[in-house]
Amino acid sequence: MANRFSAEHNSICKLFGIEVPIIQAGMVWASGWKLAAAVSNAGGLGIIGAGSMYPDILLENIQQCKVATNKPFAVNLPLLYPDIESHVQTIINQGVKIVFTSAGNPKTYTPIFKEHGITVVHVVSSSLFAQKAANAGVDAIVAEGFEAGGHNGREETTTMVLIPAVRKAINIPLIAAGGIATGAQMLSAMVLGADAVQVGSRFICTPEASSHPAFKQKILEAREGDTQLMMKKAVPVRLLKNPFYEQISNAENNGADAAALNAILGKGRAKKGMFEGDLIEGELEVGQVASLINNIKPAADVVKELWNDYLAGVEEIVQSM
């Protein structure tokens, strides 16, 4: 058992060339080069979140990350992004070795990335989409449960149910995401069949995350039930409750359709909340696990704490057998 759960024998560590199977999620308005480099330097896999970046900003972040770390790092690329073609070309031109794709059909760009020797990982919310992504030729899957922050699956399948279902459906490496911020939660995901974990919300509350300090503080104050999946008629997204959330909630309770919800959302709402710190009118995306986060600490310390607590849990199980 100890071998299966060690970094030395871990398929994700081998695939990415990293030291520990901990992946930092590519979150909008949080995951710039500083956070990605810090996580990669700590032995995990840092990810630059391209979803909130114009092409020139993504280029700058990749170049800065190359300077800040000589370890592997990745770019997260939402496939519905309007500047997708420019982003794809930037990733290829800059020699990025690992790409995480999401929010779209993996068949579209996976062959292009593979032609350039790029490792491709796709994010899914169901075993059906996991199978489709595997058939499209991706190298690994991120299965993200209902607990996760940001854009989410409509099925509302929790991580505890999703991971074993996806594990049965595919035979390529599997990364668990959604509701993971502690070593114990990481161990649970690995027992369920994951080869690694992707952690988002916990990394928002680090000095290296580009999120606004007011948003980070709001996360520290969050309690159970302070987030909810909203806008399922449009694009489902888990939000931290604030006055903007109340606008959306009231509209949904009054039968608002996708067009009406999108009109309330408008443009730049996520930037306003998470990057500019407007806690009234801004969109605040974070996972349920926010209620377990009570401090801001360096990203390297988050990686170390996760890994050490995970190893302690493995050792406790081994000793009890």
NORMODA-V468686 format. One line per field, one symbol per residue. ss: DSSP state (a for helix, b for strand, c for the rest). phi: phi as a letter, one per 20 degrees, with the letter a starting at -180 (. if undefined). burial: 1 if it has 16 or more other ideal C-beta (glycine too) atoms within 10 Angstrom, else 0. A space follows every 10 residues. Layout:
ss->???
phi->???
burial->???
This chain:
ss->cccccccccc aaaaaacccc cbbbcccccc ccaaaaaaaa acccbbbbba aaccaaaaaa aaaaaaaacc ccbbbbbbcc cccaaaaaaa aaaccccbbb bbccccccca aaaaacccbb bbbbccaaaa aaaaaccccb bbbbcccccb bcccccccaa aaaaaaaaac ccbbbbbccc ccaaaaaaaa accccbbbbc aaaacccccc ccaaaaaaaa ccccccbbbb ccccccbbbb ccaaaaaaaa aaaccccaaa aaaaacccaa aaaaaccccc ccccbccaaa aaccccccaa aaaaaaaaaa aaaaaaaaaa c
phi->.gfgdefgde ffgffemdec ecdefeefmc defffgffff feoedeceef fdcfgfffgf fffffffebd efbccecffe ffegfffgff gffemfeccd dblrefffdg gffffdmefd cdeccbffff ffffffnfeb cdddfgffem fbfffmefgg efffffgfec cdgcdebomc bcfffffgff ffpfeacddd gfffecfffe ffgfffffff efcgnecbfc lffdcgbedf fbgfgfffff fffengefff fffffmdmff fgeedeneee eeedeaegfg feecbdbggf fffffgffff fffffffffe e
burial->0000101001 0110110111 1111111111 1111111111 1111111111 1110000110 1101100110 1111111110 1001001101 1100010111 1101010011 0010000111 1111111011 0111010111 1111111111 1110001011 0111111011 0111111111 1110111111 1101111111 1111110111 1100110110 0100011011 1011111111 1101100100 1100010000 1001100011 1111111110 0111111111 1010010011 0111011011 1011000000 0
